[in-house]
Amino acid sequence: MILLICLTILVWSILGRPVGKLVGRLGSVDWKRYADNAWKWMRDKAGHLGIAVVRKMLLLWYVLKDDSTSLLDRALILGSIVYIVSPMDLLPRAAFHLLGICDDAVVLAYVYNKVKGKITPEMEAEAEATLRQWFNPAIA
C-alpha cells in the first residue's frame, strides 16, 4: 500500500495536483525497510539501467536515507525508484522502444531536480564507490 501511495504522490506531483493528504498517510512508515528494499531493486537492475541512471538513483537513495529528508521527498524518491525498476510502465519499452524510456527519464529528472540541493559531497562519494562495486569489481 505504501508503494502505491508513493507512486500516486509521484504522478500527482508531476501533474501539479495537491498531494498533502496522501503525504499525511506516510507518517509512520519504516523508511529504513523501504530504503533497504530499494537498494536491492536497484542493485538487481543496475546492469540493465546503466551507470548514468544508476548514479542518479543512488544519489536519490542516499537522500531517501537522510533523516532530514521530508516525507514528500521520501515519497517522491521511493516512487521514482519503484517506477524505474518496475517492469510495468506507462509507456512500456517493449512496445514503444525509445519512447518507452522517456517516461522513466522524465520521472528520474523530475525527482532528481526536486531534491538535488540535498545531495552532499559525502553522498556523491558513496554513490561513486557503489558504482565502482556494481559496475567494475576490479576497481572496488
Secondary structure as GFF3:
##gff-version 3
##sequence-region A 1 140
A	DSSP	alpha_helix	2	14	.	.	.	ID=ss1
A	DSSP	alpha_helix	20	24	.	.	.	ID=ss2
A	DSSP	alpha_helix	31	49	.	.	.	ID=ss3
A	DSSP	alpha_helix	51	65	.	.	.	ID=ss4
A	DSSP	alpha_helix	71	85	.	.	.	ID=ss5
A	DSSP	alpha_helix	93	96	.	.	.	ID=ss6
A	DSSP	alpha_helix	98	115	.	.	.	ID=ss7
A	DSSP	three_ten_helix	116	118	.	.	.	ID=ss8
A	DSSP	alpha_helix	121	135	.	.	.	ID=ss9
###
